[in-house]
């Protein structure tokens, strides 16, 4: 176990931003839900990038090199310049299928408030795949909360950026992408995934020197 750096309520707020900004818009859903979020594995993968700004910065640099888009480099550099790996990291443990934390208590808050509807595909009485439906109340709450509490704008912007980087990839594909970093892949089971801040710094400096 690792000491929690956030409360259950804080976790619920972070997850709600991921659900709202990471959901696929729905049309003509029989229950009227405007958004669908596909799977708990995808939730963990996107949550990992929110909680580990340095790993997100590393992936942004990958996108910069792949797409030759300077915006991604600027975003990665801003994460380091703003000291996000020190100020905003929220550690996770590596288990068999990657970064993980039991989010059931936080999810139960969202579900009990009617913000998220949990459904799933069952096999022999056990859920093998989760589907989450995002309600209109969730979208309204996020819009109001972000407007009334500017401190939450970071979650709004960051969850949208993580969605952009995630694209249409499912949870397994996102975890495979994250596993490509050796520090992540080589972390022993049951231990905390370490920061890669210094590696990201070196990579940024190398790019700056090469472009000078």
C-alpha positions in Angstrom: 0.0 0.0 0.0 1.1 3.6 -0.6 -0.1 6.7 1.3 -3.0 8.3 -0.5 -2.2 11.8 -1.7 -5.9 12.6 -2.4 -9.2 12.0 -0.7 -12.0 9.8 -2.0 -13.9 13.0 -2.9 -10.9 14.5 -4.8 -10.6 11.2 -6.7 -14.3 11.3 -7.6 -13.9 14.9 -8.9 -10.9 13.9 -11.0 -12.6 10.9 -12.4 -15.7 12.8 -13.3 -13.7 15.2 -15.4 -12.2 12.1 -17.2 -15.6 10.6 -17.7 -17.2 13.8 -19.1 -14.3 14.9 -21.4 -13.3 11.3 -22.3 -16.7 10.0 -23.2 -17.9 9.4 -26.7 -21.0 11.5 -27.5 -24.2 9.5 -27.9 -27.2 10.2 -30.1 -30.7 8.7 -29.5 -29.7 6.6 -26.5 -32.9 5.0 -25.2 -32.3 6.3 -21.7 -31.2 9.7 -22.9 -27.6 9.5 -21.8 -25.4 11.9 -23.7 -22.1 10.2 -23.3 -20.5 6.7 -23.2 -17.2 5.8 -21.6 -15.8 2.4 -22.7 -14.3 0.3 -19.9 -12.5 0.4 -16.6 -9.1 -0.4 -18.2 -9.5 2.8 -20.3 -10.4 4.8 -17.1 -7.2 3.5 -15.4 -5.1 4.3 -18.4 -6.4 7.9 -18.8 -6.3 8.4 -15.1 -2.6 7.4 -15.1 -1.7 10.2 -17.5 -3.6 12.7 -15.4 -1.8 11.5 -12.3 1.6 11.3 -13.8 2.3 14.5 -15.7 5.9 13.4 -16.5 4.6 10.3 -18.4 2.1 12.4 -20.2 4.9 14.9 -21.1 7.0 11.9 -22.4 4.1 10.9 -24.7 3.6 14.5 -25.9 7.2 14.5 -26.9 6.6 11.3 -28.9 3.7 13.0 -30.6 5.9 16.0 -31.4 8.5 13.8 -33.0 5.9 11.8 -34.9 3.7 14.7 -36.1 6.3 17.5 -36.2 3.7 19.6 -34.2 5.4 22.2 -32.0 2.3 22.5 -29.9 3.0 19.1 -28.3 6.6 20.1 -27.5 5.3 23.3 -25.9 2.8 21.4 -23.8 5.4 18.9 -22.6 7.9 21.7 -21.7 5.2 23.6 -19.8 4.5 20.6 -17.7 8.1 20.5 -16.7 8.5 24.3 -16.3 5.4 24.4 -14.1 6.9 21.6 -11.9 3.9 19.4 -12.3 5.7 16.2 -11.7 6.5 17.5 -8.2 3.3 19.3 -7.5 0.6 17.3 -9.1 1.7 13.7 -9.3 -0.5 11.2 -7.6 1.3 7.8 -7.4 -0.1 4.5 -8.6 1.0 0.9 -8.1 1.8 -1.4 -10.9 -0.2 -4.6 -11.0 -0.5 -7.4 -13.5 -2.3 -5.2 -16.1 -0.5 -2.0 -15.4 -1.1 1.1 -13.3 -4.0 0.5 -10.9 -5.8 1.8 -7.9 -9.1 0.6 -6.4 -11.5 3.3 -7.5 -14.7 1.7 -6.3 -15.3 4.2 -3.5 -14.9 7.1 -5.8 -17.0 5.5 -8.5 -19.8 4.8 -5.9 -20.0 8.5 -5.1 -20.5 9.3 -8.8 -23.0 6.5 -9.3 -25.0 7.3 -6.1 -25.3 11.0 -7.2 -26.7 9.9 -10.6 -23.7 11.3 -12.5 -22.5 8.0 -13.9 -24.4 4.9 -14.8 -22.5 1.7 -14.5 -23.3 -1.2 -16.8 -21.4 -4.2 -18.1 -21.1 -7.4 -20.0 -21.4 -10.4 -17.8 -19.9 -13.9 -18.1 -20.8 -16.6 -15.6 -22.3 -13.9 -13.3 -19.1 -11.8 -13.3 -18.7 -8.5 -15.2 -15.9 -8.9 -17.8 -16.3 -5.5 -19.3 -17.6 -2.3 -17.9 -19.6 0.4 -19.7 -20.2 3.7 -18.1 -22.8 6.2 -19.3 -22.4 9.8 -18.5 -25.6 11.6 -17.6 -26.7 15.2 -18.4 -26.3 16.0 -14.7 -22.5 15.2 -15.0 -22.0 17.6 -17.9 -24.0 20.3 -16.1 -22.1 19.9 -12.9 -18.7 20.0 -14.6 -19.6 23.2 -16.4 -20.8 24.9 -13.3 -18.0 23.6 -11.1 -15.3 24.8 -13.5 -16.9 28.2 -13.8 -17.4 28.7 -10.1 -14.1 27.2 -8.9 -11.2 28.2 -11.3 -8.8 25.9 -9.5 -10.7 23.0 -11.3 -9.7 24.4 -14.7 -6.6 22.4 -14.5 -8.6 19.1 -14.5 -10.8 20.4 -17.3 -7.8 21.2 -19.6 -5.8 18.2 -18.6 -8.6 15.6 -19.1 -9.3 17.1 -22.5 -5.6 16.8 -23.4 -5.5 13.2 -22.2 -8.6 12.5 -24.3 -6.8 14.1 -27.3 -3.8 11.9 -26.8 -5.9 8.8 -26.2 -8.0 9.3 -29.3 -10.2 6.3 -30.0 -7.9 3.8 -28.4 -9.4 1.3 -26.0 -8.0 0.6 -22.5 -5.8 -2.3 -23.6 -4.2 -0.3 -26.4 -3.6 2.6 -24.1 -1.9 0.4 -21.5 0.2 -1.2 -24.3 1.3 2.3 -25.3 2.2 3.2 -21.7 4.1 -0.2 -21.3 6.5 0.9 -24.0 8.3 3.0 -21.5 10.8 0.7 -19.8 10.5 2.4 -16.4 6.8 1.6 -16.4 7.2 -1.9 -17.8 10.1 -2.8 -15.4 8.4 -1.6 -12.2 8.0 -4.6 -9.9 4.5 -5.8 -9.3 3.0 -4.2 -6.3 5.4 -1.3 -6.2 4.9 2.4 -7.0 5.6 3.4 -10.6 8.4 6.0 -10.3 8.7 9.4 -11.8 10.6 9.9 -15.1 10.9 13.7 -14.6 14.6 13.8 -15.1 14.5 11.7 -18.3 11.8 14.0 -19.7 14.0 17.1 -18.8 17.0 15.6 -20.6 14.9 14.8 -23.7 13.5 18.4 -23.8 17.0 19.8 -23.5 18.2 17.6 -26.3 15.4 18.8 -28.6 16.2 22.4 -27.7 19.9 22.0 -28.5 19.1 20.2 -31.8 16.7 23.0 -32.8 19.0 25.8 -31.8 
